[in-house]
Amino acid sequence: MQFTKAEEYGMLGVLFLSEKEVGSITPLSEIAEAKEIPEKFLAKIFQSLSRASIVRSHRGVRGGFSY
């Protein structure tokens, strides 16, 4: 089975979040750096995942994403 880059990066990002403590907020930059994914591309992917209620987005200085 083949996945698009967006699908692959989305799964890698969600898997990275799943390794964290439930409810802990992880900055997008940390996810992008750890998985070697372009941050701007990952931001678009995570925006879609947030709209689909797969991840939660958190705004502000200490913002990021949680699972």
Rosetta constraint file for C-alpha pairs under 8 A:
AtomPair CA 3 CA 7 HARMONIC 5.84 0.50
AtomPair CA 3 CA 8 HARMONIC 6.00 0.50
AtomPair CA 4 CA 8 HARMONIC 6.17 0.50
AtomPair CA 5 CA 9 HARMONIC 5.93 0.50
AtomPair CA 6 CA 10 HARMONIC 5.93 0.50
AtomPair CA 6 CA 41 HARMONIC 7.98 0.50
AtomPair CA 6 CA 42 HARMONIC 7.95 0.50
AtomPair CA 6 CA 45 HARMONIC 6.54 0.50
AtomPair CA 7 CA 11 HARMONIC 6.20 0.50
AtomPair CA 8 CA 12 HARMONIC 6.22 0.50
AtomPair CA 9 CA 13 HARMONIC 6.05 0.50
AtomPair CA 9 CA 37 HARMONIC 6.97 0.50
AtomPair CA 9 CA 42 HARMONIC 7.03 0.50
AtomPair CA 9 CA 45 HARMONIC 7.87 0.50
AtomPair CA 10 CA 14 HARMONIC 6.19 0.50
AtomPair CA 10 CA 42 HARMONIC 7.35 0.50
AtomPair CA 10 CA 45 HARMONIC 6.19 0.50
AtomPair CA 10 CA 46 HARMONIC 7.02 0.50
AtomPair CA 10 CA 49 HARMONIC 7.87 0.50
AtomPair CA 11 CA 15 HARMONIC 6.01 0.50
AtomPair CA 12 CA 16 HARMONIC 6.14 0.50
AtomPair CA 12 CA 35 HARMONIC 7.08 0.50
AtomPair CA 13 CA 17 HARMONIC 6.34 0.50
AtomPair CA 13 CA 31 HARMONIC 6.29 0.50
AtomPair CA 13 CA 32 HARMONIC 7.77 0.50
AtomPair CA 13 CA 35 HARMONIC 7.42 0.50
AtomPair CA 14 CA 18 HARMONIC 6.15 0.50
AtomPair CA 14 CA 55 HARMONIC 7.64 0.50
AtomPair CA 14 CA 67 HARMONIC 7.54 0.50
AtomPair CA 15 CA 19 HARMONIC 6.60 0.50
AtomPair CA 16 CA 20 HARMONIC 7.17 0.50
AtomPair CA 16 CA 31 HARMONIC 6.90 0.50
AtomPair CA 17 CA 26 HARMONIC 7.39 0.50
AtomPair CA 17 CA 31 HARMONIC 7.92 0.50
AtomPair CA 17 CA 65 HARMONIC 7.97 0.50
AtomPair CA 17 CA 66 HARMONIC 6.61 0.50
AtomPair CA 17 CA 67 HARMONIC 6.07 0.50
AtomPair CA 18 CA 22 HARMONIC 7.54 0.50
AtomPair CA 18 CA 67 HARMONIC 6.48 0.50
AtomPair CA 20 CA 24 HARMONIC 6.78 0.50
AtomPair CA 22 CA 66 HARMONIC 7.36 0.50
AtomPair CA 22 CA 67 HARMONIC 6.32 0.50
AtomPair CA 23 CA 66 HARMONIC 5.52 0.50
AtomPair CA 23 CA 67 HARMONIC 6.17 0.50
AtomPair CA 24 CA 66 HARMONIC 5.78 0.50
AtomPair CA 24 CA 67 HARMONIC 7.81 0.50
AtomPair CA 25 CA 58 HARMONIC 7.48 0.50
AtomPair CA 25 CA 62 HARMONIC 7.89 0.50
AtomPair CA 25 CA 63 HARMONIC 6.87 0.50
AtomPair CA 25 CA 64 HARMONIC 5.60 0.50
AtomPair CA 25 CA 65 HARMONIC 5.27 0.50
AtomPair CA 25 CA 66 HARMONIC 4.89 0.50
AtomPair CA 26 CA 30 HARMONIC 6.84 0.50
AtomPair CA 26 CA 31 HARMONIC 7.35 0.50
AtomPair CA 26 CA 63 HARMONIC 7.55 0.50
AtomPair CA 26 CA 64 HARMONIC 5.07 0.50
AtomPair CA 26 CA 65 HARMONIC 5.25 0.50
AtomPair CA 26 CA 66 HARMONIC 6.27 0.50
AtomPair CA 27 CA 31 HARMONIC 6.80 0.50
AtomPair CA 27 CA 62 HARMONIC 7.59 0.50
AtomPair CA 27 CA 63 HARMONIC 6.29 0.50
AtomPair CA 27 CA 64 HARMONIC 4.04 0.50
AtomPair CA 27 CA 65 HARMONIC 6.28 0.50
AtomPair CA 28 CA 32 HARMONIC 6.13 0.50
AtomPair CA 28 CA 39 HARMONIC 7.13 0.50
AtomPair CA 28 CA 42 HARMONIC 7.74 0.50
AtomPair CA 28 CA 43 HARMONIC 7.15 0.50
AtomPair CA 28 CA 64 HARMONIC 5.61 0.50
AtomPair CA 28 CA 65 HARMONIC 6.83 0.50
AtomPair CA 29 CA 33 HARMONIC 5.99 0.50
AtomPair CA 29 CA 39 HARMONIC 6.32 0.50
AtomPair CA 30 CA 34 HARMONIC 6.03 0.50
AtomPair CA 31 CA 35 HARMONIC 6.12 0.50
AtomPair CA 31 CA 37 HARMONIC 7.98 0.50
AtomPair CA 32 CA 36 HARMONIC 5.54 0.50
AtomPair CA 32 CA 37 HARMONIC 4.75 0.50
AtomPair CA 32 CA 38 HARMONIC 6.23 0.50
AtomPair CA 32 CA 39 HARMONIC 5.31 0.50
AtomPair CA 32 CA 42 HARMONIC 6.88 0.50
AtomPair CA 33 CA 37 HARMONIC 6.62 0.50
AtomPair CA 33 CA 39 HARMONIC 7.87 0.50
AtomPair CA 37 CA 41 HARMONIC 7.59 0.50
AtomPair CA 37 CA 42 HARMONIC 6.68 0.50
AtomPair CA 38 CA 42 HARMONIC 6.21 0.50
AtomPair CA 39 CA 43 HARMONIC 6.06 0.50
AtomPair CA 40 CA 44 HARMONIC 6.61 0.50
AtomPair CA 41 CA 45 HARMONIC 6.44 0.50
AtomPair CA 42 CA 46 HARMONIC 5.99 0.50
AtomPair CA 43 CA 47 HARMONIC 6.07 0.50
AtomPair CA 44 CA 48 HARMONIC 6.59 0.50
AtomPair CA 45 CA 49 HARMONIC 6.37 0.50
AtomPair CA 46 CA 50 HARMONIC 5.91 0.50
AtomPair CA 46 CA 55 HARMONIC 7.54 0.50
AtomPair CA 47 CA 51 HARMONIC 6.32 0.50
AtomPair CA 48 CA 52 HARMONIC 6.28 0.50
AtomPair CA 49 CA 53 HARMONIC 6.28 0.50
AtomPair CA 49 CA 54 HARMONIC 5.24 0.50
AtomPair CA 49 CA 55 HARMONIC 5.85 0.50
AtomPair CA 50 CA 54 HARMONIC 5.79 0.50
AtomPair CA 50 CA 55 HARMONIC 4.93 0.50
AtomPair CA 50 CA 56 HARMONIC 5.49 0.50
AtomPair CA 50 CA 57 HARMONIC 6.24 0.50
AtomPair CA 54 CA 67 HARMONIC 7.26 0.50
AtomPair CA 55 CA 65 HARMONIC 6.56 0.50
AtomPair CA 55 CA 66 HARMONIC 5.87 0.50
AtomPair CA 55 CA 67 HARMONIC 4.97 0.50
AtomPair CA 56 CA 65 HARMONIC 5.48 0.50
AtomPair CA 56 CA 66 HARMONIC 5.19 0.50
AtomPair CA 56 CA 67 HARMONIC 6.20 0.50
AtomPair CA 57 CA 63 HARMONIC 7.43 0.50
AtomPair CA 57 CA 64 HARMONIC 5.89 0.50
AtomPair CA 57 CA 65 HARMONIC 4.61 0.50
AtomPair CA 57 CA 66 HARMONIC 6.62 0.50
AtomPair CA 58 CA 62 HARMONIC 7.88 0.50
AtomPair CA 58 CA 63 HARMONIC 4.63 0.50
AtomPair CA 58 CA 64 HARMONIC 5.17 0.50
AtomPair CA 58 CA 65 HARMONIC 5.91 0.50
AtomPair CA 58 CA 66 HARMONIC 7.82 0.50
AtomPair CA 59 CA 63 HARMONIC 4.48 0.50
AtomPair CA 59 CA 64 HARMONIC 6.68 0.50
